[in-house]
Amino acid sequence: MNLYHLRYFVTLAHLEHYTKAAKQLSITQPSLSHAIASLEEELNVRLFEKDGRNVVLTRWGKIFLEDVEDILAHLDSSVANLKMTGSGNGVIDIGCIRILGASYVPSLMRDFIKANPDKNIRYRLHGVGGLSAEIIEGLKNRQYDVAFCSKYKDDPMIDFFKIASQDLVLVVPLDHPLAAYNTVRLHDTLSYQHIFFNQRSGLRDIIDKLFIKAGGFPEYVMEIEEDMVIAGLVAKGFGIAVVPDMHVLQEMPLKSLRIIDPVPERNFYMASLKGIYYAPLVTTFKDFAKSYRYTSRYIF
């Protein structure tokens, strides 16, 4: 089925006159007549019938017109989007974990638009609220162009570029013996009950390694996935915990202690697939993210 014939059919259906339709299409009337006849022969259905000097759609022609217009509109939109993408404009699909989706990624997106005022840039965010492992899996499945997350593990398919870091602190209830201090060595916390991140959290492996360096593991009373929930439990006296240094901690009835041994750091990365084609806009965005400087102390 010829795409041009479908466009000729739509034009004739709206103008209901062969001469007028041919003129608008910049073709001869015989060429238009031949195209419509070929289409009807292929479909084995009459699409038009005469109405004086004009033509009108048959019942089947009206049904066909609705479908053809939908198909052509979808095709034209897809072609326009691809042309826009090829010219350095378009949509960037981004996967990110919640902590980066709260401030860092929105700031990056906003500043990228400001740096490229001549471009038509749109974003789609995916996976916010998910874990880094889930975000990476979505990246591998081509659900988005780039991802912002923790490095769940080294992966030969993924290029990890460090984009930000976050301090970890020890939080304790206000009436806890350690609340009298501003700094702490993790070894000195081993005798106290802790609240740990569970195994699904990307922070668990980081904190486990810190305690290995500190020379032992404390007893923990529970395992939780969410950092703010852990902070809330600490504030209510359920234990102490190593958590990210978040702005919200300043508003809670607890004490944050800087860990001086071993010195902890949580790193965040921009992840992208190696060895694949990226649209020009995505390539420009990746380069911008690699040179981006985030000015706020708090990621979240």
Legacy VTK file of the C-alpha trace (Angstrom):
# vtk DataFile Version 3.0
C-alpha trace
ASCII
DATASET POLYDATA
POINTS 300 float
0.000 0.000 0.000
1.485 3.318 -1.121
1.857 5.977 1.581
1.305 8.741 -0.976
-1.963 7.125 -2.012
-3.169 7.309 1.585
-2.349 11.011 1.750
-4.134 11.553 -1.606
-7.148 9.718 -0.205
-7.316 11.964 2.893
-7.050 15.144 0.820
-9.778 14.029 -1.592
-11.997 12.961 1.305
-11.884 16.480 2.741
-12.182 18.467 -0.517
-14.642 16.066 -2.205
-13.504 17.263 -5.638
-10.832 15.663 -7.850
-9.682 18.868 -9.544
-9.351 20.806 -6.273
-7.616 17.903 -4.542
-5.162 17.397 -7.414
-4.305 21.097 -7.395
-3.663 21.111 -3.649
-1.515 17.986 -3.968
0.401 19.435 -6.957
-0.342 16.408 -9.141
-2.473 15.878 -12.221
-6.085 14.834 -11.945
-5.460 11.589 -13.869
-2.675 10.724 -11.418
-5.046 11.264 -8.499
-7.772 9.222 -10.165
-5.320 6.394 -10.820
-4.086 6.479 -7.201
-7.600 6.255 -5.768
-8.563 3.506 -8.204
-5.436 1.527 -7.240
-6.277 1.936 -3.549
-9.867 0.773 -4.049
-8.679 -2.177 -6.129
-6.212 -3.218 -3.444
-8.843 -2.919 -0.706
-11.583 -4.396 -2.920
-13.937 -1.741 -1.482
-15.396 1.431 -2.997
-14.196 4.444 -0.987
-15.978 7.217 -2.947
-19.187 7.646 -4.870
-20.310 10.476 -7.140
-22.475 13.313 -5.855
-23.075 15.577 -8.857
-19.723 17.080 -9.804
-18.280 16.145 -6.442
-17.467 12.857 -4.749
-18.366 11.770 -1.224
-17.121 8.984 0.989
-18.992 5.715 1.121
-19.786 4.233 4.507
-16.597 2.167 4.286
-14.652 5.190 3.121
-15.650 7.091 6.267
-14.460 4.241 8.485
-11.199 3.988 6.541
-10.652 7.762 6.776
-10.696 7.717 10.579
-8.080 4.952 10.711
-5.856 6.481 8.026
-5.851 9.905 9.675
-4.891 8.340 13.007
-2.077 6.371 11.380
-0.726 9.340 9.421
-0.883 11.612 12.473
1.085 9.061 14.507
3.608 8.610 11.698
4.037 12.359 11.171
4.521 12.871 14.901
7.133 10.114 15.036
9.001 11.529 12.035
8.923 15.028 13.538
10.261 13.728 16.850
13.094 11.874 15.136
14.029 14.926 13.078
13.964 17.019 16.244
16.165 14.443 17.994
18.608 14.385 15.105
18.919 18.169 15.222
19.963 18.131 18.894
16.516 18.604 20.435
13.998 16.187 21.918
13.328 14.088 25.007
15.848 12.777 27.519
14.729 9.748 29.532
16.364 9.735 32.958
16.305 7.098 35.670
17.218 8.167 39.195
16.937 7.101 42.795
14.769 9.148 45.154
17.581 10.926 46.983
18.962 12.320 43.719
15.502 12.983 42.313
14.676 15.322 45.185
17.200 18.046 44.409
20.326 17.117 42.451
18.735 15.850 39.225
16.076 18.621 39.067
18.858 21.214 39.513
20.904 19.558 36.768
17.894 19.444 34.427
17.044 23.086 35.051
20.610 24.303 34.548
21.007 22.266 31.364
17.958 24.018 29.897
19.375 27.408 30.949
22.686 26.559 29.269
20.906 25.606 26.033
18.189 28.232 25.472
18.079 27.525 21.730
17.132 23.875 22.195
13.724 22.276 22.666
14.389 20.019 25.668
11.935 17.777 27.479
12.501 15.201 30.207
10.919 11.997 31.411
11.914 10.766 34.879
11.761 7.062 35.691
12.291 4.862 38.711
12.186 7.593 41.360
11.721 5.704 44.621
13.414 2.584 43.305
16.734 1.130 44.384
20.002 1.535 42.488
19.957 -2.110 41.406
16.512 -1.625 39.871
17.579 1.596 38.161
20.604 -0.128 36.606
18.418 -2.978 35.377
16.096 -0.463 33.723
19.092 1.167 32.057
20.197 -2.188 30.652
16.684 -2.731 29.298
16.909 0.628 27.457
14.063 2.157 29.460
16.016 5.397 29.672
19.125 7.095 28.310
21.083 7.756 31.504
20.707 6.918 35.186
21.713 8.666 38.395
22.280 6.226 41.244
24.779 4.522 43.505
27.239 2.039 42.047
25.474 -1.168 42.944
28.424 -3.187 41.640
30.963 -2.999 38.840
29.394 -3.963 35.539
31.250 -4.293 32.206
28.184 -2.973 30.357
27.919 0.229 32.388
30.038 3.368 32.441
29.915 4.918 35.929
30.932 8.562 36.253
31.056 10.046 39.758
28.835 13.116 39.949
28.356 13.758 43.676
29.111 12.469 47.137
27.345 12.556 50.463
28.765 12.383 53.970
27.567 9.744 56.386
27.016 10.581 60.048
26.146 8.731 63.217
22.794 9.796 64.674
21.944 9.181 68.322
19.047 10.159 70.624
19.549 13.423 72.531
19.820 11.566 75.852
22.342 9.001 74.573
25.857 8.934 76.157
27.431 9.683 72.750
25.305 12.831 72.387
27.879 14.640 74.491
30.340 14.478 71.598
30.525 16.038 68.123
32.737 13.379 66.542
32.998 9.633 66.962
35.051 6.608 65.945
32.890 3.726 64.769
34.824 1.325 66.974
33.487 3.246 69.991
29.893 2.547 68.905
30.157 -1.248 68.806
28.783 -1.723 72.324
25.539 0.100 71.512
22.466 -1.208 69.699
22.223 -0.043 66.096
19.545 0.237 63.461
20.848 -0.955 60.087
19.792 -0.487 56.494
18.466 -3.732 55.078
20.178 -5.787 52.379
18.140 -4.200 49.564
19.634 -0.797 50.258
22.736 0.329 48.384
23.965 1.828 51.673
24.143 -1.519 53.460
27.291 -2.670 51.694
28.973 0.723 52.292
28.189 0.655 56.018
29.187 -3.014 56.389
32.606 -2.189 54.930
32.980 0.720 57.360
32.413 -1.573 60.319
34.875 -4.107 58.920
37.465 -1.310 58.922
36.352 -0.364 62.445
37.115 -3.870 63.681
33.706 -5.409 64.336
29.930 -5.405 63.930
27.517 -4.064 66.512
24.272 -5.704 67.529
21.395 -4.283 65.513
17.784 -4.294 66.639
16.172 -3.937 63.222
16.837 -3.458 59.515
15.045 -0.721 57.568
15.166 0.395 53.937
14.345 4.114 54.293
16.878 6.539 55.784
14.270 8.945 57.193
12.455 6.084 58.908
15.732 5.028 60.507
16.329 8.604 61.718
12.817 8.689 63.172
13.405 5.447 65.072
16.694 6.785 66.445
14.936 9.940 67.628
12.482 7.742 69.556
15.274 5.861 71.298
15.271 2.532 69.447
19.022 2.651 68.790
21.731 4.565 66.965
22.523 4.474 63.253
24.854 5.482 60.448
22.806 7.461 57.929
23.351 9.999 55.133
23.858 13.585 56.277
20.427 14.951 55.353
18.978 18.411 55.941
15.981 16.856 57.691
18.229 15.639 60.522
18.526 19.239 61.757
14.778 19.299 62.361
14.611 16.061 64.382
15.255 15.522 68.123
18.575 13.719 67.702
22.300 14.455 67.588
24.452 14.016 64.466
28.093 13.069 65.041
30.794 13.337 62.383
32.517 9.983 61.911
36.286 10.477 61.967
37.473 6.859 61.791
37.032 5.344 59.306
36.051 8.407 57.263
32.889 7.479 55.351
31.632 8.730 52.019
28.736 7.725 49.836
29.292 8.327 46.129
26.690 8.837 43.409
27.183 8.238 39.714
25.812 8.966 36.306
25.460 5.560 34.662
25.165 4.935 30.936
25.528 1.953 28.650
28.851 1.484 26.921
29.207 1.231 23.164
25.717 2.282 22.058
24.425 5.136 19.915
23.164 8.206 21.778
21.088 10.976 20.248
22.965 14.299 19.988
20.937 15.869 22.812
21.707 12.973 25.169
25.414 13.188 24.361
25.369 16.928 25.091
23.491 16.292 28.355
26.005 13.656 29.472
28.905 16.011 28.796
27.134 18.772 30.724
26.511 16.444 33.696
30.197 15.460 33.814
31.244 19.084 34.238
28.302 20.106 36.453
29.044 21.516 39.895
26.262 21.137 42.440
26.469 23.974 44.968
24.235 22.751 47.811
25.741 20.898 50.771
22.802 18.528 50.865
21.906 16.122 48.061
18.501 15.648 49.668
LINES 1 301
300 0 1 2 3 4 5 6 7 8 9 10 11 12 13 14 15 16 17 18 19 20 21 22 23 24 25 26 27 28 29 30 31 32 33 34 35 36 37 38 39 40 41 42 43 44 45 46 47 48 49 50 51 52 53 54 55 56 57 58 59 60 61 62 63 64 65 66 67 68 69 70 71 72 73 74 75 76 77 78 79 80 81 82 83 84 85 86 87 88 89 90 91 92 93 94 95 96 97 98 99 100 101 102 103 104 105 106 107 108 109 110 111 112 113 114 115 116 117 118 119 120 121 122 123 124 125 126 127 128 129 130 131 132 133 134 135 136 137 138 139 140 141 142 143 144 145 146 147 148 149 150 151 152 153 154 155 156 157 158 159 160 161 162 163 164 165 166 167 168 169 170 171 172 173 174 175 176 177 178 179 180 181 182 183 184 185 186 187 188 189 190 191 192 193 194 195 196 197 198 199 200 201 202 203 204 205 206 207 208 209 210 211 212 213 214 215 216 217 218 219 220 221 222 223 224 225 226 227 228 229 230 231 232 233 234 235 236 237 238 239 240 241 242 243 244 245 246 247 248 249 250 251 252 253 254 255 256 257 258 259 260 261 262 263 264 265 266 267 268 269 270 271 272 273 274 275 276 277 278 279 280 281 282 283 284 285 286 287 288 289 290 291 292 293 294 295 296 297 298 299
